[in-house]
Amino acid sequence: MILVVFDIDGTVVDSQHMIVAAQAEAFASVGLPAPGRERALSVVGLSLAQAFTVLVGPDGPVAELAEAYKGAFSRLRAEAAIREPLFPGAADLIARLHAGPAAVLGIATGKSRRGVDHLVATHGWDGWFATIQTADDAPSKPHPAMLEQAMAETGSSPADTVMIGDSTYDMAMARAAGVTALGVTWGYHTPEALIAAGADRMVASYAELERVLVERGI
């Protein structure tokens, strides 16, 4: 069995518009100008505390920004003001992997447990993921703890684990944990950055990702 671990934002879900809007509200709440879109998306994948530390520095209002962001994100989602679609092909591949005999599914994300629970419930994925690692459960990426815990929970080895993500933090985490790092080109960090961070291979679509996983015997 191969443990296939997915990042969420930028890999499975296109949440960029929600993230940018919630960040803008958070920064406005503390009287600071919001970062531009590229800068805002550059921290996707980190825990909120780590992300805002990167954006404003350790002496900035990190805790206030994190709380304001969570409130803004929840409100925008409840109002359905901004869509968070799955990337094309994501739902089909996840369903096939779940139904097949060769893969164990996992999640490793900078989202909160509440955010992941909402995603899982929305898409009918209850019970599909054998391990779910969130910002509430482990140090922020690129620390390898999320993957180490995922492997421990599923009895998987690094040689039989694949991490799929769109950020340099995902690739660096995978390398630190000794697992295969598959980078996707449709997310929020450039392919060049992912390769520099240690991606073993890049894929440009979910169809290509499926072919790569089939090569691994899944």
C-alpha angles and dihedrals in degrees: 000000000000121000107224111195121193129201110216117209110063093004107056101005128041096220098151097115092050092047094049093046093048091048090051091053092046094052092046089053091061095039097252129127113254119244119253119265095263092049092044092053094044090078097048108126096039122101113264094254092050093043094053091043088058092047100046105014129249092287094054127096093278098153093046092049093049093052093046091048093052091050094047093046093050093048094048091049093048091050091047084225093147128029124235102197125184113248113259111280096012098109094047095049094045090050092050093048091049092050095045127085100230106064138065112200127223141170128217113179145152088230121106122257088251091055092050092047089054091050094048093048093046093055099037094248097136109148094005097108116066092198131024119188118187141170087269093059107045146011115290121275134294086048106099095227095103092056093040090054092045091053092046092051093050100035091241129149127222089249089059098044130092125191117203118195148139101223139074087238090061093049094046091048091051092049091048090051093046095240131130112276116212115186125202123214098211098069137085102282124063121256089239091057092049092050090049089050091056110274110169091203140358125221127196101200143014088254090058090045090055091052091052091050091049087055086057090056098260 
